[in-house]
């Protein structure tokens, strides 16, 4: 069965990743397009600049960041199409949401995975 995964973009790509989607609004520092090996860059689904700057990767703000990002996704015209695309891609194999944050537990990809999974 296919799996929706998350992974730091700085980790090596693997065949197990399947379809690789960068879900950050900004391109990750120090990584070339070749090294990234992404299939798609879904910056339109990433948190707004305002929300990203407010959160500033402060773990204590993560619960509120999660709520605010969920709200942004609910109001994002691109989100429904993105969700449908993910469902279709998962029929063919794994999908990996890529992020650049150092914190692997408190970042937008974690929230996006939860949102896509209906959690």
N, C-alpha and C positions, 0 to 999 in steps of 0.2 A: 504494500500500500504506500502511496505517495505521502510525503511529509512536507509541511511548511516549517522551514528552519530559519534561524537567524545566525549571522556570523559577522565578525569584524572584517572589513574589507582588506585589512592589512594581513590577514591570514592567507595562506596559500589556497588557491582555488583547487577543488577536487571534483572528480567526476560525480561523486555522491551529491554535490551541490544542486545539480540539475539546472534549472533556469535561474539565473542570477540577476537580481534587481537591486540597484542602489536606491535606497529610500531616504537619502539625505538631500536637503535643499542645496547645500554647498558641496562642490567637488572636494574629496578628501586630500589633505596636504600630503605632498611627497609621494603620490602614487600616479603612475602613468596610466593612460587609457589601456595600454597593452597589458600591464600587470594586473589591472583591475579585473579584466576578463568578464565584464558585465554584458548581459543580454539587453538590459534596459536600464534607463535612469528615470525613475519616477519622482522627480523633484516636486511635481504638482501635488503629490500625496503627502509630502513631508510637512512637519509643523511649520506654521507661519514664522516669519522672521521675528515678529514680536514675541511669540510664545517661546521660540528657541532662545532668544536673548534673555527673557525673563527666567526661564528654567536654569540656564547656565550650568547644566549638569550637576546641580546641587541635590544630592540624594534626598535630603529632607523635604525638598519641593516635589519629589516624584509623584506622590499620590495626587496632588493637585494638578501637576502637569498631565498625568494620565487622564483625569477628568476633562481638562481643557482641550487636550488633543482629541479625545473621543468626540467632544462637541464640535470641534473643527471638522473632523471626518464626517460627522452627520450632516454638516452644512456645506460640505465640499462637493461641488457638482461633478467632479472627476472621480469621486470615491466609489460610487456604485459601479461604474464601468471598470475601475481597477479591481474591485472585489470580484466581479464576474470573470475578468481576465485571469485572476489567480485561480478561481475554481476550474476554469478550462485548462490551465497549465498543469494543475495538480492531477488531472485525469491522465496526463502523459508522463508524469514523473515528479520528482522533488522540485520544490521552489525554495530558493534561499533569499531572504531579505538581508541586504548588506548595509552595514552602518559603520561610521568611523569613530564613534565615541569610545573612550577608554573603559568606561563603566559598562560591563556586559549585562548588568541586571537592571540598570535604570537608564534607559534610552528610548528613543522614538520607535526603533524596530521592535522592541518588546511590546510596546503599546499597540503598534500596528498589527503585530501577529495576534495579540489578544482580540483586537477589534475584528480582524478577519475571521477568527475562530469563533466569534460570537460570545466571548467571555466578558 
